[in-house]
């Protein structure tokens, strides 16, 4: 892929890459992926999701699920960058965040834009700069660290 390539993925391609399934699959579509650089994914937030069942009309997406959604797009970026075709034996472990900022809320009806950029990537560790947006508003940003196990 060239640096200008869109690298778009539909839900079937995403499910082939990630082991997650509904309700914990938090990426509906990848609209742009440049291996070694960045990935942009989308999540349409629906009132029908189990996370909103008990929260009434003021339901908000939990911060922990924002972090998980950003981790999932980071996994996609890692597999694309390292040119790994997942077989089920590859694992990425979320190892931590730095400088996490949570500036807004995500509610049913919102479209969440998830962006992750490679800061540094090795065969066993990955560092990413991840941000989540609703429209033009940044609702979360952080530096993420992940451990990678292949084999």
Backbone bond lengths (Angstrom), bond angles and torsions (degrees), N, CA, C in turn:
res aa  C-N    CA-C-N  psi(-1)  N-CA   C-N-CA  omega(-1)  CA-C   N-CA-C  phi
1 X - - - 1.456 - - 1.519 110.29 -
2 X 1.269 115.56 140.92 1.459 119.47 176.06 1.510 109.97 -86.70
3 X 1.304 116.51 166.35 1.459 120.95 -178.75 1.529 111.81 -62.10
4 X 1.308 119.22 -24.05 1.459 122.65 -179.55 1.523 113.12 -92.47
5 X 1.323 117.76 -1.33 1.453 121.49 -177.67 1.525 111.25 -66.76
6 X 1.338 116.29 143.37 1.459 119.23 -179.45 1.517 111.51 -78.66
7 X 1.323 119.17 -36.44 1.456 121.24 178.07 1.515 113.44 59.44
8 X 1.329 118.34 30.35 1.458 121.99 -177.17 1.528 110.74 -63.14
9 X 1.340 115.97 149.52 1.459 122.60 179.25 1.520 109.17 -137.52
10 X 1.332 116.16 139.86 1.461 119.34 173.94 1.532 109.48 -92.44
11 X 1.316 115.93 -179.13 1.467 120.02 -174.56 1.524 111.72 -64.10
12 X 1.330 118.51 -34.06 1.469 120.56 179.32 1.527 111.04 -65.54
13 X 1.320 117.30 -41.17 1.467 121.06 178.26 1.527 110.72 -67.83
14 X 1.324 116.83 -36.76 1.461 120.89 178.30 1.526 109.91 -65.70
15 X 1.338 117.01 -44.52 1.463 120.57 -179.93 1.529 111.72 -66.16
16 X 1.337 117.98 -27.30 1.458 120.62 175.52 1.530 110.85 -71.81
17 X 1.328 116.55 -23.26 1.453 121.11 -177.15 1.535 112.81 -94.64
18 X 1.332 117.12 -36.12 1.464 121.73 -177.76 1.525 110.38 -105.85
19 X 1.318 116.44 146.68 1.460 119.71 178.57 1.528 111.92 -82.61
20 X 1.313 118.61 -10.23 1.461 122.51 -177.40 1.531 111.55 -71.09
21 X 1.321 114.97 149.92 1.460 123.07 174.48 1.518 107.86 -136.30
22 X 1.349 116.20 166.94 1.453 120.85 179.02 1.528 109.06 -54.27
23 X 1.306 119.03 135.54 1.459 128.93 9.32 1.530 114.24 -95.64
24 X 1.329 118.71 6.37 1.466 119.60 -177.42 1.520 114.45 -97.31
25 X 1.315 118.46 1.08 1.458 120.45 171.36 1.520 106.60 -82.03
26 X 1.321 117.12 112.91 1.461 122.12 -170.36 1.526 113.39 -111.63
27 X 1.316 116.99 19.39 1.465 122.03 175.81 1.524 107.07 -128.55
28 X 1.324 116.78 118.13 1.463 120.94 -179.34 1.524 112.79 -89.80
29 X 1.329 115.57 -31.22 1.463 120.10 -175.02 1.522 109.08 -158.44
30 X 1.317 116.20 146.06 1.463 121.87 170.60 1.517 105.91 -107.93
31 X 1.332 116.35 122.34 1.463 120.76 -178.04 1.520 112.94 -98.19
32 X 1.327 117.08 -18.01 1.459 120.98 179.81 1.516 108.94 -156.95
33 X 1.320 116.68 133.88 1.461 121.04 175.23 1.513 108.26 -147.88
34 X 1.305 116.05 118.87 1.462 122.69 174.65 1.526 106.01 -116.74
35 X 1.350 117.41 101.15 1.464 120.35 -177.95 1.523 111.99 -51.31
36 X 1.320 114.77 136.60 1.458 120.80 -179.19 1.509 113.62 83.53
37 X 1.332 117.16 -4.98 1.453 120.12 -177.25 1.528 112.53 -128.40
38 X 1.343 118.05 -70.77 1.465 119.10 -176.21 1.529 111.95 -155.84
39 X 1.324 114.49 165.64 1.455 123.11 173.16 1.522 107.91 -138.91
40 X 1.336 116.62 145.35 1.464 122.34 175.64 1.524 107.81 -128.73
41 X 1.318 115.59 121.23 1.459 121.47 179.39 1.510 111.00 -121.29
42 X 1.345 115.77 163.54 1.461 121.67 178.94 1.519 110.30 -124.12
43 X 1.324 115.34 146.45 1.461 123.24 174.19 1.515 107.20 -134.70
44 X 1.334 116.70 116.01 1.459 120.94 174.81 1.527 107.10 -85.16
45 X 1.307 116.10 116.73 1.470 121.40 -175.87 1.527 108.18 -86.97
46 X 1.330 115.63 122.37 1.464 121.44 -175.23 1.524 111.52 -115.89
47 X 1.295 115.97 145.18 1.470 122.27 176.85 1.526 111.42 -64.02
48 X 1.325 117.24 -21.54 1.461 122.24 -177.67 1.523 113.81 -76.42
49 X 1.319 118.04 -7.81 1.454 120.31 -177.66 1.529 110.76 -73.29
50 X 1.341 117.09 143.06 1.464 121.22 -176.34 1.533 114.47 -57.64
51 X 1.320 118.03 -26.08 1.467 120.33 -178.24 1.523 112.47 -65.76
52 X 1.338 117.24 -18.35 1.458 120.66 -178.79 1.525 113.08 -101.62
53 X 1.319 118.34 -1.21 1.462 122.12 -172.28 1.530 113.64 -59.16
54 X 1.314 118.60 -40.68 1.463 120.93 -173.37 1.523 114.01 -100.16
55 X 1.332 118.20 2.66 1.455 119.47 -171.36 1.522 115.78 -99.08
56 X 1.304 118.56 0.68 1.456 120.16 177.57 1.514 112.70 67.48
57 X 1.327 115.63 -152.78 1.468 121.32 -174.57 1.527 113.27 -76.53
58 X 1.318 118.73 -18.72 1.465 121.31 -178.64 1.525 112.18 -97.50
59 X 1.311 116.54 31.49 1.460 121.68 -176.01 1.523 111.17 -65.30
60 X 1.332 115.52 136.41 1.457 123.11 174.53 1.518 108.81 -131.33
61 X 1.307 116.31 147.80 1.458 120.77 176.30 1.522 108.62 -68.81
62 X 1.330 118.47 128.11 1.467 120.80 179.92 1.529 111.95 -62.04
63 X 1.315 115.44 145.80 1.462 122.34 179.51 1.519 111.42 -56.40
64 X 1.310 117.03 -39.52 1.460 121.04 -179.64 1.532 111.34 -59.53
65 X 1.334 117.27 -35.93 1.464 119.65 178.92 1.527 111.74 -75.03
66 X 1.323 117.61 -28.05 1.471 119.86 171.89 1.528 109.99 -62.76
67 X 1.324 115.55 -44.16 1.465 120.58 178.27 1.527 109.79 -61.85
68 X 1.331 117.35 -44.36 1.466 121.16 179.58 1.525 111.63 -62.45
69 X 1.318 117.97 -41.28 1.465 121.32 178.70 1.529 110.58 -61.86
70 X 1.324 116.41 -42.50 1.468 120.07 177.98 1.529 111.19 -67.07
71 X 1.320 116.79 -35.50 1.463 120.26 176.51 1.530 110.45 -64.75
72 X 1.329 117.39 -38.98 1.462 120.27 -179.36 1.528 112.09 -64.84
73 X 1.325 118.31 -42.21 1.471 118.19 177.28 1.530 110.55 -68.40
74 X 1.323 117.30 -29.80 1.465 120.44 176.84 1.529 111.08 -67.18
75 X 1.331 117.44 -36.18 1.466 121.12 175.61 1.533 109.92 -62.95
76 X 1.324 116.67 -45.09 1.467 120.57 178.12 1.525 110.17 -58.13
77 X 1.323 116.36 -46.08 1.466 120.77 179.42 1.527 110.97 -61.65
78 X 1.303 117.60 -41.23 1.467 121.58 179.65 1.522 111.22 -63.21
79 X 1.336 117.04 -48.99 1.461 120.20 179.94 1.520 111.38 -61.28
80 X 1.324 117.36 -41.02 1.467 120.72 178.72 1.531 110.69 -66.54
81 X 1.332 117.24 -41.77 1.466 121.26 -178.24 1.522 111.59 -66.74
82 X 1.338 116.78 -44.29 1.458 120.99 -178.43 1.532 111.88 -84.87
83 X 1.336 116.97 2.30 1.463 124.23 179.91 1.524 111.90 54.16
84 X 1.333 114.84 49.38 1.458 122.15 179.46 1.521 108.95 -100.64
85 X 1.315 116.71 126.99 1.459 122.13 170.14 1.525 105.93 -94.63
86 X 1.337 117.82 108.50 1.471 120.26 -174.79 1.525 113.08 -59.24
87 X 1.331 115.39 134.65 1.454 122.69 176.74 1.521 111.47 -115.59
88 X 1.326 116.86 -4.15 1.459 121.09 -176.70 1.514 112.41 101.87
89 X 1.320 117.35 -9.88 1.469 120.69 179.09 1.525 112.42 -96.16
90 X 1.331 116.95 -7.53 1.462 121.43 -179.51 1.530 108.66 -90.38
91 X 1.316 115.99 133.60 1.453 120.38 179.51 1.517 110.11 -130.92
92 X 1.328 115.34 142.60 1.456 120.90 170.00 1.520 106.99 -122.40
93 X 1.307 115.49 130.20 1.451 121.32 -179.69 1.523 109.20 -109.10
94 X 1.296 116.09 125.44 1.457 121.17 174.59 1.523 107.04 -65.33
95 X 1.320 116.75 122.81 1.458 120.60 -175.20 1.528 113.34 -108.16
96 X 1.316 118.20 -16.43 1.455 119.23 176.90 1.512 113.67 156.21
97 X 1.338 114.12 169.24 1.461 120.64 175.48 1.517 108.93 -129.48
98 X 1.308 114.74 153.59 1.461 123.04 172.40 1.514 107.63 -127.34
99 X 1.314 115.37 151.31 1.461 121.94 174.40 1.527 112.94 53.19
100 X 1.318 116.67 39.00 1.460 120.20 178.59 1.518 111.19 -69.89
101 X 1.308 116.36 129.40 1.463 122.15 176.40 1.517 108.24 -129.62
102 X 1.327 115.25 131.14 1.457 121.60 -179.54 1.517 106.92 -123.83
103 X 1.349 115.28 108.14 1.459 120.69 -166.38 1.515 115.29 -110.66
104 X 1.288 118.56 -0.62 1.457 119.01 -177.00 1.502 110.51 -162.14
105 X 1.308 115.60 -171.49 1.456 119.80 -179.29 1.518 110.15 -120.69
106 X 1.329 114.07 154.81 1.455 121.90 176.73 1.519 106.03 -118.04
107 X 1.315 115.27 122.28 1.462 121.15 -175.33 1.527 110.54 -120.96
108 X 1.338 116.34 161.17 1.457 118.93 175.31 1.529 110.84 -53.69
109 X 1.314 115.34 137.86 1.457 121.66 -177.22 1.518 112.83 99.73
110 X 1.332 117.32 -17.36 1.462 121.39 178.90 1.527 110.65 -78.52
111 X 1.314 115.50 152.33 1.457 121.86 169.08 1.517 106.43 -109.05
112 X 1.297 114.83 118.80 1.455 122.18 -176.86 1.527 108.73 -93.17
113 X 1.333 116.12 124.00 1.460 121.53 176.06 1.516 107.63 -99.89
114 X 1.311 116.22 123.46 1.461 123.42 -175.36 1.521 108.95 -112.06
115 X 1.324 117.14 122.66 1.464 121.24 -178.93 1.526 109.36 -126.27
116 X 1.317 115.47 133.10 1.457 121.23 176.26 1.517 108.45 -132.04
117 X 1.328 115.79 135.99 1.461 122.08 178.73 1.522 109.10 -121.14
118 X 1.315 115.62 139.49 1.462 120.06 175.67 1.514 109.20 -72.32
119 X 1.320 115.99 125.61 1.459 120.95 170.85 1.525 107.90 -93.79
120 X 1.342 114.45 -46.84 1.456 121.08 178.69 1.520 107.30 -158.74
121 X 1.319 116.77 136.90 1.456 120.15 -178.08 1.514 109.85 -138.92
122 X 1.305 114.22 125.11 1.456 121.82 175.47 1.520 107.51 -120.72
123 X 1.321 117.46 178.82 1.461 119.00 -178.56 1.527 112.70 -71.91
124 X 1.337 117.94 -19.04 1.464 120.08 -178.48 1.527 114.27 -118.16
125 X 1.326 118.52 -11.67 1.469 121.63 -178.35 1.528 109.65 -142.91
126 X 1.321 114.65 148.13 1.455 119.99 176.13 1.515 111.10 -138.09
127 X 1.331 116.02 138.55 1.452 122.91 176.07 1.521 107.75 -118.84
128 X 1.326 116.11 132.48 1.459 121.10 -174.55 1.522 110.20 -134.85
129 X 1.320 115.83 151.81 1.461 122.86 169.98 1.522 105.04 -108.64
130 X 1.327 117.02 116.62 1.460 121.37 -172.46 1.525 111.04 -121.56
131 X 1.333 115.48 139.66 1.467 121.10 178.66 1.522 109.27 -139.11
132 X 1.323 114.99 148.75 1.463 121.88 176.71 1.524 108.25 -125.54
133 X 1.330 115.80 136.12 1.466 121.76 -177.61 1.520 110.17 -127.60
134 X 1.322 115.06 147.21 1.458 122.78 163.94 1.515 104.18 -117.06
135 X 1.333 116.06 111.52 1.466 119.96 -171.73 1.521 108.26 62.77
136 X 1.328 117.22 -127.31 1.463 122.32 178.23 1.526 112.80 -93.71
137 X 1.334 116.98 -4.48 1.467 121.51 -176.15 1.523 111.40 -87.83
138 X 1.332 116.15 123.81 1.459 121.34 175.60 1.532 107.96 -76.87
139 X 1.331 116.92 118.95 1.464 120.49 -179.58 1.517 112.14 -101.31
140 X 1.336 117.69 -16.70 1.466 120.98 177.57 1.519 109.30 -158.45
141 X 1.319 115.55 142.54 1.464 121.08 173.50 1.518 108.32 -149.42
142 X 1.329 115.65 146.89 1.460 120.13 -177.19 1.515 110.89 -169.40
143 X 1.312 115.40 162.98 1.450 122.61 167.23 1.525 105.98 -100.60
144 X 1.320 116.61 131.13 1.473 121.59 -176.44 1.517 110.17 -116.05
145 X 1.320 114.74 147.02 1.456 122.17 176.68 1.522 107.29 -123.09
146 X 1.334 116.78 134.88 1.464 121.06 179.07 1.517 109.93 -135.26
147 X 1.328 115.31 143.65 1.456 122.19 173.00 1.525 107.65 -99.23
148 X 1.322 116.55 139.95 1.451 122.02 -175.86 1.523 109.13 -117.54
149 X 1.344 115.35 130.83 1.469 121.09 174.84 1.514 107.99 -124.95
150 X 1.308 116.06 119.69 1.461 120.85 -179.43 1.528 108.38 -117.76
151 X 1.322 115.03 129.08 1.449 117.01 175.88 1.439 112.45 129.68
